[in-house]
């Protein structure tokens, strides 16, 4: 099926629209001669892709064991206190979305979070609040 081509199409849609819509999945499937289920499966397998519109700033926190042991729960609670949403939610003004992911590639900086494409590490509750307020 040309998984590389499909991944590229999905990534392009994510970058352009901020998410992969049902309509886009149908178009990709028809264009490649595959099922919509195949496109949906790839779109939902990778945690950095979304099938729902996200906020302008996407906060990602690693939920894997190394980060969890380095106080990922503190990051989650600090984000919740500052922006008022929990994992899987988006603020009403669409300024922030909060996502849990399997890895952000910053184990050496844990506890860490990723906002859009920027990694923030060695976090404390105060540092998290300061970082998030800079996005206002």
Secondary structure, 3 states (H helix, E strand, C coil): CCHHHHHHHHHHHHHHHCCCCHHHHHHHHHHHCCCHHHHHHHHHHCCCCCCCCCCCEEEEEECCHHHHHCCHHHHHHHHHHHHCCCCCEECCCCCEEEEEECCCCCHHHCCCEEECCEEECCCCHHHHHHHHHCCC
